[in-house]
Amino acid sequence: MTSLLSDYTIFELALAGIILVTFGIQLYYYLGKYARVATYRQKVSRDEPGVSVIVVLNDDLLFVEQTLPELLMQDYDRFEVVVVDNGSSLEVVEALERQQLRYPHLKCTRINPDPKFKTRRKLALTVGIKAARFPNLIFTQTSGIPASKKWIALMARGFTTGQVVIGYAGIAPQKGITNRLIRSVRLMISLHFLSSAMRGRAYGAAAANMGFTSKIYFDNRGYNYLNLNVGENDLFVRNIANRENTSIIIHPKATVREEFEGGLRRWWSERRYHTYTFRHYPAGVKAGIFLELSSRLLFFVGAAICLVRWIPILWIGAIALLVLRWLAFSFTLTRVCLRLGEKGLFWTLFFYDLIAPFTESLLSLSRKIRPSQGIWS
């Protein structure tokens, strides 16, 4: 100890300690937690339970004419699609009626618009749940497109072993760096809640690719929690999911791709709105997210200081740990992307890995300073 103090200052020793500790934390997340998504196999039977796919429609003609047939032509025998029409225009209603003539397993229920009261998504979903024929419910959104015709078949198998089914919903690929960045953010957010669910600590799910049984919905009094207009997926899953009743379906053909139109400003605004429910997450979840982001920031900052100060042993150590972390990051994310059917994201993920601690901190600060309008019912 005396020799170390004579060769290095207290600051340098503390810096080395911080880098080693945060490096260990980062390895735990990437090799111990996130890597599970690449190798996870849910034990399910090959039974084919009947399922009702529920989607809320808000005056979207493109969905009715293009995406809805993708849902209705899934390669599965026992399913229906329940469309809850939340006050669409006459043109959209007529298009729905034409689709009903072509597809007998399409069920439509309508919520008549009230000029004094805007129907919220939670109410529309409840209407769909009550109208469903089958007790097993899969939820998606009008922006979501199944990655294959096996989507329903794969997700439905989750109900053979559980009452809650969690899948992956990514962003549909488009040209441009903005799209790749948004896809990278979605992937990393999903990686956290999927890996937590695999450890029996589910706290959220993608609204475009999740499911639960009608029994568990009514047994838990439905969306009867907080007067929020957001979070019907993550807050409800947090309340009902546990190690014994939850299935996680990970397969490239079981994913959903959501179309996103607009630039970074619109995406930032929507994400700030939808992440408002973060404050209602369990303390353990919030602590875990904070630990990963803060350890990443401290590791990068500490390594940068070592490189700038040019102290031989610390400089070599920092380089070695940076390389090792990069290898762990590359190894895990490459396999995860293959498993989730994501392509062309490696360098964007690498960039987001560097900036995430800053962007997530800014997002949190933005929610506190200027809360989104329309959050409360």
Buried (B, 14 or more C-beta within 10 A) or exposed (E): EEEEEEEBEEEBBEBBEBBEBBBEBBBBBBBEBBBBBBEBEBEBEEEBBBBBBBBBBBBBBEBBBEBBEBBBEBEBEBBBBBBBBBBBEEEBBEBBEEBBEEBEBBBBBBBEBEEEEEBBBBBBBBBBBEBBEBBBBBBBBBBBBBBBEBBBBBBBBBBBBBBBBBBBBBBBBEEEEBBBBBBBBBBBBBBBBBBBBBEEBBBBBBBBBBBBBBEBBEEBEBBEBEEBBBBBBBBBBBBBBEEEBBBBBBBBEBBBBBBBEEEEEEBBEEBBBBBBBBEBBEEEBBEBBEBBBBBBBBBBBBBEBBBEEEBEEBBEBBEEBBEEBEEBBBBBBBBBBEBBBBEEBBEBBBBBBEEBBEBBBEBBEBBEEEEBEEBEE
